[in-house]
Amino acid sequence: GLRRLLHSARPDVHRQVPGAILHVCGYVYRGFAGQRFDNVKFLGHKENPDEEYAAAAVVINPAWIGTGLKIKTIEALSRGKPLVTTPKGIEGLPREAGQSAFIAEDDENFADAIIRLMTDSESRQTLSRSALAFAGRHLTKRVVYDELFQFLDRTGKN
């Protein structure tokens, strides 16, 4: 997903928002050894990514393939960050997750969503509030573990 983003959406974003810098965290940097891209910083694995999330104006999760819940999506939404992702990026979440992030169907929409969020503070703030509200309804420990606790209560296992 990142390779696709770097070659398709990033050039458009760079033209429209020349000061935008993409910080790439995680071991994914290994797949780009020796490659350089304008306005992209490969930061490697971060034991604690809180500072990067706090500093990010927009978070992206270009997950075009794969199955299961995407932890980067959960991390962004739980921090109230404006998120641009794909239908695969919200897979496994309640339907309303689609109202708490920009869901891009293709490369052009992905770039357009990033550009819009980078240049429109009102859209960025609105999406941030929506992400926080979603997280409060669906991503708290109480909500996440409620079904397990109910099961344990029914079976007398706790």
N, C-alpha and C positions, 0 to 999 in steps of 0.2 A: 504494500500500500504506500509506503513512504517513497519508494523508487518512482512509482506512478505519479505521486504528488510532485516530487521534485522535477520531473520532466514535463508534466502537463500543467498543473495549476500554479506552481511556484513562479514561473516566468510571468504569468498574467498579474499575479499579486505584486511581484517586484516592480512591474511597469506602473501599476496604479498606486502602490503604496511603497515607494522606494526606500523608506526608512524602516520598514518592517523587517525584523530579524527572526528567523525561525530557530528556536533552540530545540535540539533533538536530544532527548534523554533516553538512556537505556542502552542495552547491548546491541541494538540495531546498527550502531555505528560500525560494527565489524563488517557489515555488508557493503560499506562504502569506503573501505581503506584506500587511501591515496587519491580519492576524488574530492574535488572542491566545488562548491556551489556558492554563488553570490548570496550574501545575507543569510547564510545557514551556518550554525555553530553546532557541531557534534560534541556534546558534553559528556558522553559516556554514562555509565551507571551512576545513579544518585541513590545513596542509601536512604536519604530522606529528601524527597522531591518538594517539600513544602515551600521552600523559597522560590523555586521555579514556578510553581503554580501561583503563588502570591504575586509574582512579578508579571505573569502572562496576562496580556489584554484579551487574548483569544486562545483557546486550546483546540487542537485538531486531533482527530483520530481517524486517519484514512484507511479504515478497515474494509476493504472491498471483498475479501474472502474470509472464510473461517467460520467456526461454529462456537456456540456458547457465549457466556457473558463476557464482555470486554471490560477489563479492570480499569483501563484508561478512561473509559466513558464514566464509570462509577466514580472514579477519583475526581474528574472534572465537575460532574454534576454535584457531588457532595460538597465541593468547595464553592459552588455557585459561580463557576466560570462559564462564560459564553463558549459553547462547544459547537464545532462543525464536524460532522461525521457522516456516515453512510447508513443505509438500512441495516447492513451487517453490524455496524457500530452500536446500534441500540437493540440488537437481537437479544431476546431473553428478558427484556424489561417490559413493564406495563406499557400499553399503547400510548398513554399520555406522555411518555418520555419524548415522543416525537414533537411535542409542543414545548419542550424544554431545551431543545437543541436545534440547530439547522441541520436538516437531513438532506444531503446532496445525492442526487441520483446519478450524476455523471461528473466528469472532470470540470466542465465549464461551470456547473452549479456549485461545485466545491470552491473553485476560485472566486466566483461571484459572492458567495456567502462570507468568505474570509475578508474580501475587500469591503463588503458592506459593514461587517462588524468592526473592522479596523478604522473605518472612516465615519461611522455614525454612532456616536456615543450613546444616543437614546436607544438605538436597537441593541447595543451591547448591554446597557443597564437593564433593559426589559428582559432580555434573555437570561441575564444573570439572576434576576429576581425569580424568574420562572424555574431556573435550575435549582435554586435554594428551596423554593416551595416544593418542588418535586422530591428533592432529597429529604425534606422534612416529613413528607407523606410516605415515602417508600424506602428510604435508605438508613433510617435510624436503627440502632441496635434493637430497640424494642420491636419495631416492625419486622426487621429481618429475622429475628429469632423467635418471634411470637408463635409461629406454627410448631417449631420444635418444642418450646415450653408447653404448649397445649398438649402435644403428643405425650411428653413426659408426665404431665399431670394426669392424663387419662390412663397411662400404663403404670403409674406409681413408681417410675424409675428415677425420680429426683430426690 
